[in-house]
Amino acid sequence: MWARRLDRAKRYAGWLAGAVGIVLTYLSSFDLLKKFWGDQDPPALVADAYVFVGLLAGSAYVCWRQWALMRKERYAGALASLHHALHEVRDLQTYIERNERKDGFDADHHRRFRGDCKVIASRALDHVSKAFGTVTSTHCRASIKLFYEKDGQLYIYTLARDGASSQRLERMDFRRVEENHDPLKGNRKMAALFDDANENWRYLCNDLTREGDFASTSITAYKPDRATSVVPDRREWPLPYRSTLTAVIRQGPFTLCEEVSRTIGFLCVDSEARGVFEDRWDTQFLFTVADAMYHPLKGYSEAVQRAAAAGTPAR
């Protein structure tokens, strides 16, 4: 990946150096600045200005085109990772259909089933994080958040993360569920996405440290010594990410089933850098995977609910 980036940077630098060289050569060879400030008849002055402006505009256009080409190459490179992510989502659907036991409950089998589903989901998230890393040129993390209910209140839990994040945060995720640490209402932005009256279905922020009404239970999860999920001093940012993009995993109404509307979770991507996501393109990238995840995760959630009814912990 770094070799490709270096190659693109070299090509861009070559285009830029060539364009600047043309302008400087013209200025040096024809002593244009001296002509502008010296005595010169109006037609000659207009001709020189026309050539100068034309060269400058041409150079700017070449630089812009090269920059646009580099961005297109990033998205094209990310498509392969996106394709692999959808392969894993497909495999998750097939695994759930073939391996969930509905004709008699077996606790050991269900534990293996649940663990295997998380492994496949984590592999899909590896490809999602790689795709967004290619697009944004930063290190990105990806996770799937689902819901569980306790005492009439909804809570969020992390079903799976990309492989690298899972290794570091598995214990913390387990503790958050054990302590019922993450009520949905304590996460304002996610709670807003869960509301069917909101038709936005995504949350994007490229600098959470400047988000005035941002509040998240993740703050006290990463920093247990904090007493609040609101950060009073943004200079001491407690989270390992500053930019985030979240898409709902849901089934919305459509022509033949207008009464259907259900949100079962969120697909999240974040980065430690600021200003990395572009709403126009990156949101559609994320929704491509989030929409594909709806049915396999719905099947997983229903299997977990059946296990809970049989006496097995739901997470």
Secondary structure as UniProt FT lines:
FT   HELIX           2..30
FT   HELIX           32..37
FT   HELIX           42..99
FT   HELIX           107..136
FT   STRAND          140..150
FT   TURN            151..152
FT   STRAND          153..161
FT   HELIX           163..178
FT   TURN            179..180
FT   HELIX           184..186
FT   HELIX           188..194
FT   TURN            196..197
FT   STRAND          202..205
FT   HELIX           208..210
FT   TURN            212..213
FT   HELIX           218..222
FT   TURN            224..225
FT   TURN            234..235
FT   STRAND          243..251
FT   TURN            255..256
FT   TURN            258..259
FT   STRAND          262..271
FT   HELIX           279..309
FT   TURN            310..311
//
